Amino acid sequence: MAFEKFNQEPRKDFPPRKMFKGDWKCADCGKEITELPFEPSPDRPIYCRECWSKRRTQRFER
Ligand SMILES: [Zn+2]
Protein backbone atom coordinates (compact mmCIF):
# COMPACT_ATOMS: atom_id res chain seq x y z
CA MET A 1 0.00 0.00 0.00
CA ALA A 2 2.87 2.33 0.71
CA PHE A 3 3.97 1.88 -2.87
CA GLU A 4 0.70 3.26 -4.16
CA LYS A 5 1.09 6.36 -2.06
CA PHE A 6 4.37 7.14 -3.77
CA ASN A 7 2.78 6.99 -7.19
CA GLN A 8 0.21 9.57 -6.24
CA GLU A 9 2.76 12.25 -5.63
CA PRO A 10 2.18 15.21 -7.94
CA ARG A 11 4.68 15.31 -10.74
CA LYS A 12 5.71 18.29 -12.80
CA ASP A 13 5.50 17.67 -16.50
CA PHE A 14 7.96 20.37 -17.42
CA PRO A 15 10.34 21.26 -14.62
CA PRO A 16 12.35 24.48 -15.07
CA ARG A 17 15.22 22.89 -16.88
CA LYS A 18 17.42 23.65 -19.78
CA MET A 19 15.38 24.11 -22.93
CA PHE A 20 16.72 23.27 -26.34
CA LYS A 21 16.12 26.06 -28.77
CA GLY A 22 15.90 25.60 -32.48
CA ASP A 23 13.70 25.71 -35.50
CA TRP A 24 11.61 22.60 -36.01
CA LYS A 25 8.20 21.68 -37.24
CA CYS A 26 5.74 19.34 -35.64
CA ALA A 27 5.62 16.09 -37.61
CA ASP A 28 1.93 15.81 -36.92
CA CYS A 29 0.26 19.21 -37.23
CA GLY A 30 3.10 21.19 -38.84
CA LYS A 31 3.19 23.78 -36.07
CA GLU A 32 6.44 25.60 -35.55
CA ILE A 33 8.48 24.53 -32.56
CA THR A 34 11.11 26.87 -31.20
CA GLU A 35 12.06 25.08 -28.02
CA LEU A 36 11.92 21.61 -26.59
CA PRO A 37 12.32 20.30 -23.06
CA PHE A 38 14.56 17.55 -24.40
CA GLU A 39 17.26 17.16 -26.97
CA PRO A 40 15.65 16.21 -30.28
CA SER A 41 17.14 13.36 -32.26
CA PRO A 42 17.51 14.06 -35.99
CA ASP A 43 16.30 10.60 -37.00
CA ARG A 44 13.04 10.87 -35.09
CA PRO A 45 9.93 12.92 -35.77
CA ILE A 46 9.45 15.92 -33.51
CA TYR A 47 6.09 16.79 -32.13
CA CYS A 48 4.76 19.90 -30.48
CA ARG A 49 3.59 19.69 -26.91
CA GLU A 50 -0.03 19.15 -27.87
CA CYS A 51 0.65 16.33 -30.31
CA TRP A 52 3.16 14.83 -27.92
CA SER A 53 0.67 14.60 -25.08
CA LYS A 54 -1.99 13.44 -27.53
CA ARG A 55 0.17 10.54 -28.62
CA ARG A 56 1.07 9.70 -25.06
CA THR A 57 -2.57 9.59 -24.08
CA GLN A 58 -3.38 7.39 -27.02
CA ARG A 59 -0.73 4.93 -25.95
CA PHE A 60 -2.03 4.89 -22.43
CA GLU A 61 -5.56 4.22 -23.51
CA ARG A 62 -4.59 1.11 -25.37
ZN1 LIG B 1 1.65 19.27 -33.34
N, CA, C, O and the ligand as a Tripos MOL2 file, in Angstrom:
@<TRIPOS>MOLECULE
protein
  249   247    63     0     0
PROTEIN
NO_CHARGES

@<TRIPOS>ATOM
      1 N           0.8370   -1.2100    0.0000 N.3       1 MET1
      2 CA          0.0000    0.0000    0.0000 C.3       1 MET1
      3 C           0.8670    1.2540    0.0000 C.2       1 MET1
      4 O           0.5140    2.2690   -0.6010 O.2       1 MET1
      5 N           1.9830    1.1690    0.6680 N.am      2 ALA2
      6 CA          2.8720    2.3300    0.7100 C.3       2 ALA2
      7 C           3.3730    2.6760   -0.6850 C.2       2 ALA2
      8 O           3.6430    3.8370   -0.9920 O.2       2 ALA2
      9 N           3.4900    1.6770   -1.5030 N.am      3 PHE3
     10 CA          3.9740    1.8830   -2.8660 C.3       3 PHE3
     11 C           2.9940    2.7520   -3.6420 C.2       3 PHE3
     12 O           3.4000    3.6420   -4.3900 O.2       3 PHE3
     13 N           1.7170    2.4940   -3.4650 N.am      4 GLU4
     14 CA          0.6980    3.2620   -4.1620 C.3       4 GLU4
     15 C           0.7690    4.7400   -3.7830 C.2       4 GLU4
     16 O           0.5800    5.6230   -4.6200 O.2       4 GLU4
     17 N           1.0360    4.9780   -2.5500 N.am      5 LYS5
     18 CA          1.0920    6.3550   -2.0580 C.3       5 LYS5
     19 C           2.1890    7.1370   -2.8040 C.2       5 LYS5
     20 O           2.0220    8.3160   -3.1180 O.2       5 LYS5
     21 N           3.2690    6.4830   -3.0670 N.am      6 PHE6
     22 CA          4.3700    7.1370   -3.7700 C.3       6 PHE6
     23 C           3.9580    7.5570   -5.1810 C.2       6 PHE6
     24 O           4.3360    8.6230   -5.6660 O.2       6 PHE6
     25 N           3.1890    6.7080   -5.8140 N.am      7 ASN7
     26 CA          2.7770    6.9860   -7.1870 C.3       7 ASN7
     27 C           1.8270    8.1780   -7.2810 C.2       7 ASN7
     28 O           1.6890    8.7870   -8.3420 O.2       7 ASN7
     29 N           1.1920    8.4980   -6.2000 N.am      8 GLN8
     30 CA          0.2080    9.5750   -6.2400 C.3       8 GLN8
     31 C           0.8430   10.9450   -6.0230 C.2       8 GLN8
     32 O           0.1570   11.9670   -6.0600 O.2       8 GLN8
     33 N           2.0930   10.9630   -5.8060 N.am      9 GLU9
     34 CA          2.7600   12.2520   -5.6320 C.3       9 GLU9
     35 C           2.6460   13.0880   -6.9000 C.2       9 GLU9
     36 O           2.8590   12.5840   -8.0030 O.2       9 GLU9
     37 N           2.3140   14.3570   -6.7430 N.am     10 PRO10
     38 CA          2.1850   15.2120   -7.9360 C.3      10 PRO10
     39 C           3.5150   15.3650   -8.6620 C.2      10 PRO10
     40 O           4.5550   15.6340   -8.0600 O.2      10 PRO10
     41 N           3.4450   15.1860   -9.9530 N.am     11 ARG11
     42 CA          4.6780   15.3140  -10.7430 C.3      11 ARG11
     43 C           4.5710   16.5130  -11.6600 C.2      11 ARG11
     44 O           3.4930   16.8400  -12.1560 O.2      11 ARG11
     45 N           5.6910   17.1590  -11.8770 N.am     12 LYS12
     46 CA          5.7050   18.2910  -12.8040 C.3      12 LYS12
     47 C           6.0700   17.7780  -14.1900 C.2      12 LYS12
     48 O           7.0690   17.0840  -14.3800 O.2      12 LYS12
     49 N           5.2450   18.1330  -15.1310 N.am     13 ASP13
     50 CA          5.4990   17.6730  -16.4990 C.3      13 ASP13
     51 C           6.7290   18.3530  -17.0950 C.2      13 ASP13
     52 O           7.5430   17.7220  -17.7690 O.2      13 ASP13
     53 N           6.8410   19.6290  -16.8370 N.am     14 PHE14
     54 CA          7.9620   20.3670  -17.4180 C.3      14 PHE14
     55 C           8.6880   21.1710  -16.3320 C.2      14 PHE14
     56 O           8.4150   22.3560  -16.1430 O.2      14 PHE14
     57 N           9.5850   20.5370  -15.6430 N.am     15 PRO15
     58 CA         10.3430   21.2610  -14.6190 C.3      15 PRO15
     59 C          11.2120   22.3250  -15.2570 C.2      15 PRO15
     60 O          11.6120   22.1820  -16.4130 O.2      15 PRO15
     61 N          11.5150   23.4030  -14.5220 N.am     16 PRO16
     62 CA         12.3540   24.4770  -15.0680 C.3      16 PRO16
     63 C          13.7670   23.9860  -15.3400 C.2      16 PRO16
     64 O          14.6620   24.1040  -14.5040 O.2      16 PRO16
     65 N          13.9350   23.4470  -16.5060 N.am     17 ARG17
     66 CA         15.2220   22.8860  -16.8790 C.3      17 ARG17
     67 C          15.7340   23.5860  -18.1080 C.2      17 ARG17
     68 O          15.1330   24.5310  -18.6200 O.2      17 ARG17
     69 N          16.8500   23.0990  -18.5570 N.am     18 LYS18
     70 CA         17.4240   23.6520  -19.7790 C.3      18 LYS18
     71 C          16.5100   23.3210  -20.9590 C.2      18 LYS18
     72 O          16.0940   22.1760  -21.1360 O.2      18 LYS18
     73 N          16.2110   24.3280  -21.7520 N.am     19 MET19
     74 CA         15.3840   24.1060  -22.9340 C.3      19 MET19
     75 C          16.2750   24.1440  -24.1630 C.2      19 MET19
     76 O          17.2160   24.9310  -24.2520 O.2      19 MET19
     77 N          15.9560   23.2840  -25.0940 N.am     20 PHE20
     78 CA         16.7210   23.2650  -26.3400 C.3      20 PHE20
     79 C          16.0190   24.1450  -27.3530 C.2      20 PHE20
     80 O          14.8600   23.9190  -27.7030 O.2      20 PHE20
     81 N          16.7290   25.1390  -27.8100 N.am     21 LYS21
     82 CA         16.1230   26.0600  -28.7720 C.3      21 LYS21
     83 C          16.5230   25.6960  -30.1910 C.2      21 LYS21
     84 O          17.6320   25.2260  -30.4450 O.2      21 LYS21
     85 N          15.6170   25.9200  -31.0850 N.am     22 GLY22
     86 CA         15.9030   25.5960  -32.4800 C.3      22 GLY22
     87 C          14.7420   25.9700  -33.3730 C.2      22 GLY22
     88 O          13.8850   26.7720  -33.0020 O.2      22 GLY22
     89 N          14.7250   25.3950  -34.5260 N.am     23 ASP23
     90 CA         13.6970   25.7050  -35.5030 C.3      23 ASP23
     91 C          13.1980   24.4080  -36.1120 C.2      23 ASP23
     92 O          13.7450   23.9170  -37.1000 O.2      23 ASP23
     93 N          12.1600   23.8630  -35.5130 N.am     24 TRP24
     94 CA         11.6150   22.5990  -36.0130 C.3      24 TRP24
     95 C          10.1570   22.7760  -36.3810 C.2      24 TRP24
     96 O           9.5440   23.8230  -36.1720 O.2      24 TRP24
     97 N           9.6320   21.6930  -36.9440 N.am     25 LYS25
     98 CA          8.1960   21.6810  -37.2430 C.3      25 LYS25
     99 C           7.5970   20.4000  -36.7150 C.2      25 LYS25
    100 O           8.2050   19.3320  -36.8010 O.2      25 LYS25
    101 N           6.4150   20.5100  -36.1760 N.am     26 CYS26
    102 CA          5.7390   19.3360  -35.6440 C.3      26 CYS26
    103 C           5.4520   18.3610  -36.7740 C.2      26 CYS26
    104 O           4.9160   18.7430  -37.8140 O.2      26 CYS26
    105 N           5.8130   17.0970  -36.5650 N.am     27 ALA27
    106 CA          5.6240   16.0930  -37.6070 C.3      27 ALA27
    107 C           4.1550   15.7330  -37.7750 C.2      27 ALA27
    108 O           3.7800   15.0680  -38.7400 O.2      27 ALA27
    109 N           3.3460   16.1600  -36.8590 N.am     28 ASP28
    110 CA          1.9290   15.8110  -36.9190 C.3      28 ASP28
    111 C           1.0860   16.9550  -37.4770 C.2      28 ASP28
    112 O           0.3940   16.7830  -38.4800 O.2      28 ASP28
    113 N           1.1400   18.1150  -36.8360 N.am     29 CYS29
    114 CA          0.2620   19.2130  -37.2350 C.3      29 CYS29
    115 C           1.0100   20.3060  -38.0070 C.2      29 CYS29
    116 O           0.3840   21.2150  -38.5500 O.2      29 CYS29
    117 N           2.3420   20.2220  -38.0590 N.am     30 GLY30
    118 CA          3.1040   21.1890  -38.8410 C.3      30 GLY30
    119 C           3.3620   22.4980  -38.1270 C.2      30 GLY30
    120 O           3.8880   23.4390  -38.7220 O.2      30 GLY30
    121 N           2.9980   22.5680  -36.8660 N.am     31 LYS31
    122 CA          3.1900   23.7800  -36.0680 C.3      31 LYS31
    123 C           4.6800   24.0170  -35.8260 C.2      31 LYS31
    124 O           5.4640   23.0780  -35.6830 O.2      31 LYS31
    125 N           5.0400   25.2780  -35.7850 N.am     32 GLU32
    126 CA          6.4440   25.6020  -35.5480 C.3      32 GLU32
    127 C           6.8240   25.3640  -34.0930 C.2      32 GLU32
    128 O           6.0770   25.7040  -33.1750 O.2      32 GLU32
    129 N           7.9770   24.7840  -33.9050 N.am     33 ILE33
    130 CA          8.4770   24.5290  -32.5560 C.3      33 ILE33
    131 C           9.8050   25.2680  -32.4020 C.2      33 ILE33
    132 O          10.7280   25.0830  -33.1950 O.2      33 ILE33
    133 N           9.8820   26.0930  -31.3870 N.am     34 THR34
    134 CA         11.1090   26.8730  -31.1990 C.3      34 THR34
    135 C          11.9270   26.3800  -30.0190 C.2      34 THR34
    136 O          13.1240   26.6520  -29.9260 O.2      34 THR34
    137 N          11.2810   25.6560  -29.1240 N.am     35 GLU35
    138 CA         12.0600   25.0840  -28.0230 C.3      35 GLU35
    139 C          11.4580   23.7840  -27.5350 C.2      35 GLU35
    140 O          10.2460   23.5720  -27.5840 O.2      35 GLU35
    141 N          12.3440   22.9200  -27.0640 N.am     36 LEU36
    142 CA         11.9220   21.6060  -26.5930 C.3      36 LEU36
    143 C          12.5310   21.3440  -25.2220 C.2      36 LEU36
    144 O          13.6400   21.7880  -24.9270 O.2      36 LEU36
    145 N          11.7960   20.6220  -24.3970 N.am     37 PRO37
    146 CA         12.3160   20.3040  -23.0650 C.3      37 PRO37
    147 C          13.3160   19.1600  -23.0920 C.2      37 PRO37
    148 O          13.8170   18.7440  -22.0480 O.2      37 PRO37
    149 N          13.6060   18.6540  -24.2740 N.am     38 PHE38
    150 CA         14.5610   17.5460  -24.3960 C.3      38 PHE38
    151 C          15.3670   17.7430  -25.6650 C.2      38 PHE38
    152 O          14.9950   18.5330  -26.5330 O.2      38 PHE38
    153 N          16.4520   17.0330  -25.7660 N.am     39 GLU39
    154 CA         17.2580   17.1550  -26.9720 C.3      39 GLU39
    155 C          16.6390   16.3150  -28.0800 C.2      39 GLU39
    156 O          16.4880   15.1030  -27.9280 O.2      39 GLU39
    157 N          16.2810   16.9420  -29.1850 N.am     40 PRO40
    158 CA         15.6520   16.2090  -30.2770 C.3      40 PRO40
    159 C          16.6620   15.3770  -31.0580 C.2      40 PRO40
    160 O          17.7820   15.8190  -31.3160 O.2      40 PRO40
    161 N          16.2530   14.1760  -31.4280 N.am     41 SER41
    162 CA         17.1350   13.3580  -32.2570 C.3      41 SER41
    163 C          16.7680   13.5560  -33.7160 C.2      41 SER41
    164 O          15.5860   13.5510  -34.0600 O.2      41 SER41
    165 N          17.7580   13.7290  -34.5790 N.am     42 PRO42
    166 CA         17.5100   14.0580  -35.9890 C.3      42 PRO42
    167 C          16.8110   12.9340  -36.7520 C.2      42 PRO42
    168 O          16.1840   13.1830  -37.7820 O.2      42 PRO42
    169 N          16.9120   11.7100  -36.2600 N.am     43 ASP43
    170 CA         16.2990   10.6000  -36.9950 C.3      43 ASP43
    171 C          14.9110   10.2540  -36.4610 C.2      43 ASP43
    172 O          14.3470    9.2130  -36.7960 O.2      43 ASP43
    173 N          14.3730   11.1360  -35.6330 N.am     44 ARG44
    174 CA         13.0430   10.8690  -35.0910 C.3      44 ARG44
    175 C          12.1390   12.0610  -35.3370 C.2      44 ARG44
    176 O          12.5950   13.2050  -35.3100 O.2      44 ARG44
    177 N          10.8620   11.8040  -35.5760 N.am     45 PRO45
    178 CA          9.9250   12.9190  -35.7670 C.3      45 PRO45
    179 C           9.7680   13.7260  -34.4900 C.2      45 PRO45
    180 O           9.7860   13.1810  -33.3860 O.2      45 PRO45
    181 N           9.6150   15.0330  -34.6580 N.am     46 ILE46
    182 CA          9.4510   15.9190  -33.5090 C.3      46 ILE46
    183 C           8.0100   16.3960  -33.4610 C.2      46 ILE46
    184 O           7.4290   16.7750  -34.4780 O.2      46 ILE46
    185 N           7.4620   16.3720  -32.2990 N.am     47 TYR47
    186 CA          6.0860   16.7910  -32.1330 C.3      47 TYR47
    187 C           5.9940   17.9650  -31.1690 C.2      47 TYR47
    188 O           6.7980   18.0980  -30.2460 O.2      47 TYR47
    189 N           5.0020   18.8080  -31.4020 N.am     48 CYS48
    190 CA          4.7630   19.8960  -30.4800 C.3      48 CYS48
    191 C           4.1490   19.3270  -29.2000 C.2      48 CYS48
    192 O           3.7720   18.1570  -29.1400 O.2      48 CYS48
    193 N           4.0610   20.1610  -28.2050 N.am     49 ARG49
    194 CA          3.5860   19.6880  -26.9100 C.3      49 ARG49
    195 C           2.2140   19.0400  -27.0020 C.2      49 ARG49
    196 O           1.9550   18.0080  -26.3830 O.2      49 ARG49
    197 N           1.3440   19.6590  -27.7830 N.am     50 GLU50
    198 CA         -0.0260   19.1510  -27.8710 C.3      50 GLU50
    199 C          -0.0540   17.7650  -28.4930 C.2      50 GLU50
    200 O          -0.6930   16.8510  -27.9720 O.2      50 GLU50
    201 N           0.6450   17.6190  -29.6140 N.am     51 CYS51
    202 CA          0.6480   16.3310  -30.3060 C.3      51 CYS51
    203 C           1.3880   15.2900  -29.4600 C.2      51 CYS51
    204 O           1.0410   14.1090  -29.4530 O.2      51 CYS51
    205 N           2.3910   15.7490  -28.7660 N.am     52 TRP52
    206 CA          3.1600   14.8330  -27.9210 C.3      52 TRP52
    207 C           2.2620   14.2310  -26.8510 C.2      52 TRP52
    208 O           2.2310   13.0150  -26.6600 O.2      52 TRP52
    209 N           1.5380   15.0920  -26.1600 N.am     53 SER53
    210 CA          0.6720   14.6000  -25.0850 C.3      53 SER53
    211 C          -0.4800   13.7910  -25.6690 C.2      53 SER53
    212 O          -0.9620   12.8410  -25.0520 O.2      53 SER53
    213 N          -0.9200   14.1830  -26.8790 N.am     54 LYS54
    214 CA         -1.9900   13.4420  -27.5280 C.3      54 LYS54
    215 C          -1.5410   12.0000  -27.7740 C.2      54 LYS54
    216 O          -2.2650   11.0460  -27.4910 O.2      54 LYS54
    217 N          -0.3350   11.8760  -28.3060 N.am     55 ARG55
    218 CA          0.1700   10.5430  -28.6180 C.3      55 ARG55
    219 C           0.3880    9.7330  -27.3370 C.2      55 ARG55
    220 O           0.1250    8.5310  -27.2940 O.2      55 ARG55
    221 N           0.8600   10.3940  -26.3270 N.am     56 ARG56
    222 CA          1.0730    9.7000  -25.0570 C.3      56 ARG56
    223 C          -0.2380    9.1630  -24.5170 C.2      56 ARG56
    224 O          -0.3180    8.0290  -24.0440 O.2      56 ARG56
    225 N          -1.2670    9.9990  -24.5950 N.am     57 THR57
    226 CA         -2.5690    9.5920  -24.0770 C.3      57 THR57
    227 C          -3.0980    8.4070  -24.8720 C.2      57 THR57
    228 O          -3.6710    7.4690  -24.3200 O.2      57 THR57
    229 N          -2.8930    8.4750  -26.1730 N.am     58 GLN58
    230 CA         -3.3780    7.3870  -27.0230 C.3      58 GLN58
    231 C          -2.7180    6.0750  -26.6240 C.2      58 GLN58
    232 O          -3.3650    5.0280  -26.5870 O.2      58 GLN58
    233 N          -1.4420    6.1400  -26.3300 N.am     59 ARG59
    234 CA         -0.7290    4.9310  -25.9450 C.3      59 ARG59
    235 C          -1.2710    4.3710  -24.6330 C.2      59 ARG59
    236 O          -1.4140    3.1630  -24.4450 O.2      59 ARG59
    237 N          -1.5650    5.3080  -23.7390 N.am     60 PHE60
    238 CA         -2.0250    4.8850  -22.4260 C.3      60 PHE60
    239 C          -3.4020    4.2240  -22.5190 C.2      60 PHE60
    240 O          -3.7130    3.2830  -21.7890 O.2      60 PHE60
    241 N          -4.1980    4.7360  -23.4210 N.am     61 GLU61
    242 CA         -5.5570    4.2180  -23.5080 C.3      61 GLU61
    243 C          -5.5810    2.7840  -23.9920 C.2      61 GLU61
    244 O          -6.4790    2.0130  -23.6520 O.2      61 GLU61
    245 N          -4.5920    2.4370  -24.7840 N.am     62 ARG62
    246 CA         -4.5930    1.1080  -25.3670 C.3      62 ARG62
    247 C          -4.2190   -0.0110  -24.4550 C.2      62 ARG62
    248 O          -4.1960   -1.1680  -24.8740 O.2      62 ARG62
    249 ZN          1.6530   19.2740  -33.3410 Zn       63 ZN63
@<TRIPOS>BOND
     1     1     2 1
     2     2     3 1
     3     3     4 2
     4     3     5 am
     5     5     6 1
     6     6     7 1
     7     7     8 2
     8     7     9 am
     9     9    10 1
    10    10    11 1
    11    11    12 2
    12    11    13 am
    13    13    14 1
    14    14    15 1
    15    15    16 2
    16    15    17 am
    17    17    18 1
    18    18    19 1
    19    19    20 2
    20    19    21 am
    21    21    22 1
    22    22    23 1
    23    23    24 2
    24    23    25 am
    25    25    26 1
    26    26    27 1
    27    27    28 2
    28    27    29 am
    29    29    30 1
    30    30    31 1
    31    31    32 2
    32    31    33 am
    33    33    34 1
    34    34    35 1
    35    35    36 2
    36    35    37 am
    37    37    38 1
    38    38    39 1
    39    39    40 2
    40    39    41 am
    41    41    42 1
    42    42    43 1
    43    43    44 2
    44    43    45 am
    45    45    46 1
    46    46    47 1
    47    47    48 2
    48    47    49 am
    49    49    50 1
    50    50    51 1
    51    51    52 2
    52    51    53 am
    53    53    54 1
    54    54    55 1
    55    55    56 2
    56    55    57 am
    57    57    58 1
    58    58    59 1
    59    59    60 2
    60    59    61 am
    61    61    62 1
    62    62    63 1
    63    63    64 2
    64    63    65 am
    65    65    66 1
    66    66    67 1
    67    67    68 2
    68    67    69 am
    69    69    70 1
    70    70    71 1
    71    71    72 2
    72    71    73 am
    73    73    74 1
    74    74    75 1
    75    75    76 2
    76    75    77 am
    77    77    78 1
    78    78    79 1
    79    79    80 2
    80    79    81 am
    81    81    82 1
    82    82    83 1
    83    83    84 2
    84    83    85 am
    85    85    86 1
    86    86    87 1
    87    87    88 2
    88    87    89 am
    89    89    90 1
    90    90    91 1
    91    91    92 2
    92    91    93 am
    93    93    94 1
    94    94    95 1
    95    95    96 2
    96    95    97 am
    97    97    98 1
    98    98    99 1
    99    99   100 2
   100    99   101 am
   101   101   102 1
   102   102   103 1
   103   103   104 2
   104   103   105 am
   105   105   106 1
   106   106   107 1
   107   107   108 2
   108   107   109 am
   109   109   110 1
   110   110   111 1
   111   111   112 2
   112   111   113 am
   113   113   114 1
   114   114   115 1
   115   115   116 2
   116   115   117 am
   117   117   118 1
   118   118   119 1
   119   119   120 2
   120   119   121 am
   121   121   122 1
   122   122   123 1
   123   123   124 2
   124   123   125 am
   125   125   126 1
   126   126   127 1
   127   127   128 2
   128   127   129 am
   129   129   130 1
   130   130   131 1
   131   131   132 2
   132   131   133 am
   133   133   134 1
   134   134   135 1
   135   135   136 2
   136   135   137 am
   137   137   138 1
   138   138   139 1
   139   139   140 2
   140   139   141 am
   141   141   142 1
   142   142   143 1
   143   143   144 2
   144   143   145 am
   145   145   146 1
   146   146   147 1
   147   147   148 2
   148   147   149 am
   149   149   150 1
   150   150   151 1
   151   151   152 2
   152   151   153 am
   153   153   154 1
   154   154   155 1
   155   155   156 2
   156   155   157 am
   157   157   158 1
   158   158   159 1
   159   159   160 2
   160   159   161 am
   161   161   162 1
   162   162   163 1
   163   163   164 2
   164   163   165 am
   165   165   166 1
   166   166   167 1
   167   167   168 2
   168   167   169 am
   169   169   170 1
   170   170   171 1
   171   171   172 2
   172   171   173 am
   173   173   174 1
   174   174   175 1
   175   175   176 2
   176   175   177 am
   177   177   178 1
   178   178   179 1
   179   179   180 2
   180   179   181 am
   181   181   182 1
   182   182   183 1
   183   183   184 2
   184   183   185 am
   185   185   186 1
   186   186   187 1
   187   187   188 2
   188   187   189 am
   189   189   190 1
   190   190   191 1
   191   191   192 2
   192   191   193 am
   193   193   194 1
   194   194   195 1
   195   195   196 2
   196   195   197 am
   197   197   198 1
   198   198   199 1
   199   199   200 2
   200   199   201 am
   201   201   202 1
   202   202   203 1
   203   203   204 2
   204   203   205 am
   205   205   206 1
   206   206   207 1
   207   207   208 2
   208   207   209 am
   209   209   210 1
   210   210   211 1
   211   211   212 2
   212   211   213 am
   213   213   214 1
   214   214   215 1
   215   215   216 2
   216   215   217 am
   217   217   218 1
   218   218   219 1
   219   219   220 2
   220   219   221 am
   221   221   222 1
   222   222   223 1
   223   223   224 2
   224   223   225 am
   225   225   226 1
   226   226   227 1
   227   227   228 2
   228   227   229 am
   229   229   230 1
   230   230   231 1
   231   231   232 2
   232   231   233 am
   233   233   234 1
   234   234   235 1
   235   235   236 2
   236   235   237 am
   237   237   238 1
   238   238   239 1
   239   239   240 2
   240   239   241 am
   241   241   242 1
   242   242   243 1
   243   243   244 2
   244   243   245 am
   245   245   246 1
   246   246   247 1
   247   247   248 2
@<TRIPOS>SUBSTRUCTURE
     1 MET1         2 RESIDUE 1 A MET
     2 ALA2         6 RESIDUE 1 A ALA
     3 PHE3        10 RESIDUE 1 A PHE
     4 GLU4        14 RESIDUE 1 A GLU
     5 LYS5        18 RESIDUE 1 A LYS
     6 PHE6        22 RESIDUE 1 A PHE
     7 ASN7        26 RESIDUE 1 A ASN
     8 GLN8        30 RESIDUE 1 A GLN
     9 GLU9        34 RESIDUE 1 A GLU
    10 PRO10       38 RESIDUE 1 A PRO
    11 ARG11       42 RESIDUE 1 A ARG
    12 LYS12       46 RESIDUE 1 A LYS
    13 ASP13       50 RESIDUE 1 A ASP
    14 PHE14       54 RESIDUE 1 A PHE
    15 PRO15       58 RESIDUE 1 A PRO
    16 PRO16       62 RESIDUE 1 A PRO
    17 ARG17       66 RESIDUE 1 A ARG
    18 LYS18       70 RESIDUE 1 A LYS
    19 MET19       74 RESIDUE 1 A MET
    20 PHE20       78 RESIDUE 1 A PHE
    21 LYS21       82 RESIDUE 1 A LYS
    22 GLY22       86 RESIDUE 1 A GLY
    23 ASP23       90 RESIDUE 1 A ASP
    24 TRP24       94 RESIDUE 1 A TRP
    25 LYS25       98 RESIDUE 1 A LYS
    26 CYS26      102 RESIDUE 1 A CYS
    27 ALA27      106 RESIDUE 1 A ALA
    28 ASP28      110 RESIDUE 1 A ASP
    29 CYS29      114 RESIDUE 1 A CYS
    30 GLY30      118 RESIDUE 1 A GLY
    31 LYS31      122 RESIDUE 1 A LYS
    32 GLU32      126 RESIDUE 1 A GLU
    33 ILE33      130 RESIDUE 1 A ILE
    34 THR34      134 RESIDUE 1 A THR
    35 GLU35      138 RESIDUE 1 A GLU
    36 LEU36      142 RESIDUE 1 A LEU
    37 PRO37      146 RESIDUE 1 A PRO
    38 PHE38      150 RESIDUE 1 A PHE
    39 GLU39      154 RESIDUE 1 A GLU
    40 PRO40      158 RESIDUE 1 A PRO
    41 SER41      162 RESIDUE 1 A SER
    42 PRO42      166 RESIDUE 1 A PRO
    43 ASP43      170 RESIDUE 1 A ASP
    44 ARG44      174 RESIDUE 1 A ARG
    45 PRO45      178 RESIDUE 1 A PRO
    46 ILE46      182 RESIDUE 1 A ILE
    47 TYR47      186 RESIDUE 1 A TYR
    48 CYS48      190 RESIDUE 1 A CYS
    49 ARG49      194 RESIDUE 1 A ARG
    50 GLU50      198 RESIDUE 1 A GLU
    51 CYS51      202 RESIDUE 1 A CYS
    52 TRP52      206 RESIDUE 1 A TRP
    53 SER53      210 RESIDUE 1 A SER
    54 LYS54      214 RESIDUE 1 A LYS
    55 ARG55      218 RESIDUE 1 A ARG
    56 ARG56      222 RESIDUE 1 A ARG
    57 THR57      226 RESIDUE 1 A THR
    58 GLN58      230 RESIDUE 1 A GLN
    59 ARG59      234 RESIDUE 1 A ARG
    60 PHE60      238 RESIDUE 1 A PHE
    61 GLU61      242 RESIDUE 1 A GLU
    62 ARG62      246 RESIDUE 1 A ARG
    63 ZN63       249 GROUP 0 **** ****
